[in-house]
Amino acid sequence: MQVLHICCVAPPKGGGMGVVADQEVRSLRKKGVEAWLACPKVRGRQDIDYIIELPAFGFGNGSVLRGLSPRLKNADVVHLHYPFYGTAEELAYFKKKGIIKHLAMTLHMDAQADGARGLLFDLHRKYIQPKILAAADLVFVSSLDYAEHSSYKTYLDANPQKVVELPFGVDTDCFSCGEPNRNRFGIPGGSCVIGNVSVQDKAHMFKGIDLLIKAMVALPPHIHLLLVGDGNMQSSYRRLANELQVADRVHFAGRLNKEDLICAYRSMDVFAFPSTNNAEAFGLVVLEAMACGVPVIASELPGVRGVAQNAGYLIPPNNVKAFIDLINKLSADPELCHKFSEAARNKALQYSWEHHTVVLIEQYQKLCA
């Protein structure tokens, strides 16, 4: 069986969609499935045997992949990671023309934006997205909770036989509890460390990093903020920290390799995930932090709340005061932190890439039968 995954991003470019697509392809190949990942060509990516880089015409994460058509004919299943504006429309057309044998989709999120871009997203959801979804033979969602509160609800309600709930996984052997190394990030000993991992660009402003920096003003001096990731908004976040006079307690670690990322998680006392809207659908980094035994304070959003529940606290989106109060509560109560640390690790153990991959293969086989 040959499976072609298609995603608008792939490592080393950041973003949860790319991480999931990459992990699925690698896991499928370990199971003997001939799986590939097609994505736009970017500078700096090392040659990886399962990644097919194609020239892309477009802007941002929306583009049309050139040279995709010949590769679709050989695939038993084409698996689209959605949204992928431009390429998704093309795939729906190819499915209608019979060029694609079977089309599977993973619905990752509802794209959100302000101004003209937001209006375009709304128009796309109303007039074009239904046609794209109609082309799918099989649809995966990371949680039914999120799907029921998304723009996909109407389609899912009308086509329940096509829908499979399949949560993402985490490697709990790699992401595991261990000793912190805060010196690695320039954080003094005796500090309480609040952490976040995110792409720091305009497309991910919904992650609420600005809210975390603003909260530092009201938090006591021994509390430090560790921000992992990079992007075109990092300079703005650095300026904000300087303007608010908390720059000495806000540490920008940049984009980290896997080993250093795990070190960063282990150096956190609390993982903060203050996403502001439904552009956030699951929270893969929340799961990674939990696997490292880190308590979580996360926005109570559909999808996210199912992952983070019982591993810490859920707060209303954009409620900075609630976040500040809970940070103060956890930093003053080591026993409570320890309790949530154990609960976080135990819950993360329930999310397995092994199980995820087995279900993927089973569903592909049903399609091809």
C-alpha positions in Angstrom: 0.0 0.0 0.0 1.3 3.4 -1.0 0.2 6.5 1.0 1.0 10.1 0.1 0.5 12.6 2.9 0.3 16.3 1.8 0.8 19.2 4.2 1.5 22.9 4.0 4.4 22.6 6.4 7.0 20.0 7.4 10.1 20.1 9.6 12.2 22.1 10.0 9.5 24.6 9.6 7.5 24.9 12.8 3.9 24.1 13.5 1.9 21.3 14.9 0.4 20.2 11.6 3.8 19.5 10.2 4.9 17.7 13.3 1.9 15.4 13.1 2.2 14.7 9.3 5.9 14.0 9.7 5.3 11.7 12.7 2.5 9.8 10.9 4.7 9.2 7.8 7.6 8.0 9.9 5.4 5.7 12.0 3.7 4.2 8.9 7.1 3.5 7.3 8.2 1.6 10.4 5.1 -0.5 10.0 6.1 -1.4 6.4 3.8 1.1 4.6 5.2 2.9 1.7 4.4 6.4 3.0 5.6 9.8 1.7 5.1 13.4 2.7 4.7 16.1 0.0 5.2 19.7 1.1 6.4 23.0 -0.3 10.1 23.4 -0.9 11.9 25.6 1.7 15.4 26.7 2.3 17.5 24.9 4.9 15.7 21.5 4.8 18.1 18.6 4.7 17.4 15.8 2.3 15.0 13.3 4.0 14.2 10.1 2.1 10.4 10.2 2.7 9.9 14.0 2.2 9.0 15.1 -1.4 9.7 18.8 -1.7 7.8 20.5 -4.5 7.9 24.1 -5.8 5.0 26.0 -4.5 3.1 29.0 -5.9 1.3 31.1 -3.3 1.9 32.9 -0.1 2.1 32.1 3.6 0.9 28.6 4.3 -1.4 28.6 1.3 0.0 27.5 -2.0 -0.5 25.3 -5.0 2.2 22.5 -5.3 3.7 22.2 -8.7 4.3 18.7 -10.0 1.9 17.0 -7.6 -0.5 15.5 -10.2 1.8 12.6 -11.4 2.5 11.5 -7.9 -1.2 11.2 -7.0 -1.9 8.4 -9.6 0.5 5.9 -7.9 -0.9 6.4 -4.4 -3.6 4.1 -3.0 -4.5 6.7 -0.4 -3.8 10.5 -0.6 -4.0 12.0 2.9 -4.4 15.7 3.1 -3.7 17.7 6.2 -6.2 20.5 6.2 -6.3 23.5 6.0 -4.0 23.8 3.0 -5.5 26.6 0.9 -4.8 26.2 -2.8 -3.7 22.6 -2.8 -6.9 21.4 -1.0 -9.0 22.8 -3.9 -6.7 21.1 -6.4 -7.0 17.7 -4.7 -10.8 18.0 -4.6 -10.8 18.5 -8.3 -8.4 15.6 -8.9 -10.6 13.3 -6.8 -13.7 14.3 -8.8 -11.8 13.5 -12.0 -10.8 10.1 -10.7 -7.1 10.8 -10.6 -7.1 10.2 -6.8 -8.2 6.7 -5.8 -9.0 7.4 -2.2 -8.8 10.7 -0.3 -8.4 10.9 3.4 -8.2 14.2 5.4 -7.2 15.2 8.9 -9.1 18.4 10.0 -6.5 20.1 12.1 -8.0 23.5 12.9 -10.2 26.4 11.8 -7.9 29.1 10.5 -8.5 32.5 12.2 -7.3 36.0 11.3 -8.3 39.6 11.7 -9.3 42.0 8.9 -9.3 41.1 5.3 -7.6 37.7 5.8 -10.3 36.8 8.3 -13.0 37.7 5.8 -11.3 35.6 3.2 -11.2 32.6 5.6 -14.9 33.1 6.4 -15.8 33.2 2.7 -13.7 30.1 2.0 -15.4 28.2 4.8 -18.9 29.1 3.5 -18.5 28.6 -0.2 -15.4 26.4 -0.9 -14.7 24.3 2.1 -18.0 22.2 1.8 -16.8 21.1 -1.7 -13.4 20.1 -0.4 -14.9 18.1 2.4 -17.4 16.4 0.1 -14.5 15.0 -1.9 -13.1 13.1 1.1 -13.7 9.4 1.6 -12.5 9.5 5.2 -12.0 12.3 7.7 -9.9 12.2 10.9 -10.4 14.6 13.8 -8.1 14.8 16.8 -11.2 15.3 19.0 -14.9 15.2 18.5 -15.1 18.0 21.1 -13.3 20.3 18.8 -15.0 19.2 15.7 -18.4 19.8 17.2 -17.4 23.4 17.9 -15.8 24.1 14.5 -16.9 25.0 11.0 -16.7 21.3 10.2 -19.7 20.5 12.3 -22.4 20.6 9.6 -20.4 18.2 7.4 -19.6 15.8 10.3 -23.2 15.7 11.4 -24.3 14.8 7.8 -21.5 12.2 7.3 -20.8 10.5 10.6 -19.9 7.3 8.8 -16.8 9.0 7.3 -15.5 10.4 10.6 -12.9 8.9 12.8 -11.8 10.4 16.1 -8.0 9.9 16.3 -6.1 11.8 19.0 -2.5 12.7 18.3 0.2 10.9 20.3 3.4 11.6 22.2 6.6 9.6 22.5 6.6 9.0 26.3 10.0 7.3 26.2 11.7 10.5 24.9 9.4 13.1 26.5 9.8 12.0 30.1 10.5 13.3 33.6 14.1 14.3 34.5 16.3 16.8 36.3 15.9 20.4 35.3 18.9 22.3 33.8 17.9 26.0 34.1 21.4 27.3 33.7 21.2 26.1 30.1 18.6 28.9 29.6 20.1 31.5 31.8 17.6 31.2 34.5 18.9 31.5 38.1 18.5 28.8 40.6 15.5 29.0 43.0 13.3 30.4 40.3 9.8 29.3 39.5 9.7 28.7 35.7 6.6 29.2 33.6 7.1 27.8 30.1 5.6 27.9 26.6 6.5 26.3 23.3 5.2 27.9 20.1 6.0 29.3 16.7 6.4 33.0 17.3 5.0 34.4 14.1 1.9 36.3 12.9 0.0 33.1 12.0 0.3 31.9 15.6 -0.5 35.1 17.5 -3.5 33.2 18.9 -1.0 31.4 21.1 -1.3 34.3 23.6 2.5 34.9 24.1 1.8 38.6 24.6 -0.6 37.7 27.4 2.1 35.7 29.2 4.6 38.6 29.0 2.0 41.1 30.3 1.2 38.7 33.1 4.9 38.8 34.3 4.4 42.4 35.4 2.0 41.3 38.2 4.0 38.1 39.1 6.6 38.2 41.9 10.4 38.5 41.0 11.3 34.9 41.5 8.9 33.8 38.7 10.6 33.6 35.2 9.1 32.9 31.8 10.8 30.5 29.3 9.7 30.9 25.7 10.7 28.2 23.2 10.4 28.9 19.5 11.1 31.5 16.9 9.4 33.5 14.2 8.7 36.9 12.8 7.0 38.1 15.9 9.8 37.4 18.3 11.3 40.9 18.0 7.9 42.4 18.9 7.7 40.1 22.0 11.2 41.1 23.0 10.2 44.8 22.7 7.1 44.2 24.8 9.2 42.6 27.6 11.5 45.6 27.5 8.7 48.1 27.6 7.1 46.4 30.5 10.5 46.1 32.3 10.4 42.3 32.7 13.0 41.5 30.1 15.4 40.1 32.7 12.8 37.5 33.6 11.6 36.6 30.1 14.0 34.1 28.4 13.8 33.5 24.7 15.3 30.1 24.0 14.7 30.1 20.2 14.0 27.0 18.2 15.5 23.9 19.9 16.4 20.4 18.7 14.6 17.5 20.4 17.2 17.0 23.1 17.2 20.6 24.2 13.4 20.8 23.9 13.1 18.0 26.4 15.6 19.8 28.6 13.4 22.9 28.4 10.2 21.1 29.4 12.0 19.5 32.4 13.1 22.9 33.5 9.5 24.2 33.7 7.5 24.2 36.8 4.3 25.0 34.9 3.4 24.9 31.2 1.3 27.9 30.2 -1.0 27.5 27.2 -3.1 30.6 27.0 -4.4 30.2 23.4 -7.1 32.8 22.6 -9.5 31.2 20.1 -10.5 28.1 18.2 -7.5 28.3 15.9 -6.1 26.1 18.7 -7.6 22.6 18.3 -5.5 20.1 20.3 -2.2 21.3 21.9 0.5 18.8 20.9 3.0 20.7 23.0 0.7 20.5 26.0 0.9 16.7 25.6 4.7 16.8 25.4 5.0 18.9 28.5 2.6 16.6 30.4 4.7 13.6 29.4 7.7 15.4 31.0 5.6 15.7 34.2 4.9 19.4 33.9 1.5 20.7 35.3 -0.5 22.7 32.8 -2.5 25.9 32.9 -4.4 26.0 29.6 -7.3 27.9 28.0 -10.6 26.0 28.3 -11.1 25.6 24.5 -12.7 22.7 22.7 -10.1 20.0 22.0 -7.5 21.5 24.3 -9.5 21.0 27.4 -9.8 17.2 26.7 -6.0 17.0 26.7 -5.2 19.2 29.6 -8.0 18.3 32.0 -6.9 16.9 35.4 -3.2 17.8 34.5 -3.6 21.3 36.1 -6.0 24.0 35.6 -8.3 25.3 32.7 -9.0 29.0 32.5 -11.3 31.1 30.3 -9.4 32.4 27.2 -7.9 35.9 27.5 -8.3 35.9 31.3 -4.9 37.1 32.4 -6.0 37.6 36.0 -7.1 33.9 36.4 -3.7 32.9 35.0 -1.8 35.2 37.4 -3.8 33.8 40.4 -3.2 30.2 39.5 0.5 30.8 38.9 0.8 32.3 42.4 -1.2 29.4 43.8 1.0 26.7 42.2 4.3 28.5 43.0 3.3 28.6 46.7 2.2 25.0 46.9 4.9 22.4 45.9 2.7 19.5 47.1 -0.1 20.6 44.7 2.5 20.9 41.9 3.7 17.4 42.6 0.2 16.0 42.5 -0.5 17.6 39.1 2.9 16.5 37.8 2.1 12.9 38.5 -1.4 13.3 37.0 0.0 15.0 33.9 2.5 12.2 33.3 -0.1 9.4 33.8 -2.5 11.0 31.4 0.1 11.5 28.7 0.8 7.8 28.8 -2.7 7.3 27.4 -1.7 9.0 24.2 0.3 6.6 22.0 1.7 7.1 18.5 1.7 3.3 18.2 -2.1 3.1 18.7 -2.5 6.1 16.4 -0.6 4.4 13.6 -2.4 1.1 14.0 -5.8 2.9 13.6 -4.5 4.8 10.6 -3.5 1.6 8.8 -6.8 -0.1 9.7 -8.7 2.8 8.2 -6.6 2.9 5.1 -7.1 -0.8 4.6 -10.9 -0.4 4.8 -10.7 2.3 2.2 -8.7 0.1 -0.2 -10.7 -3.1 0.4 
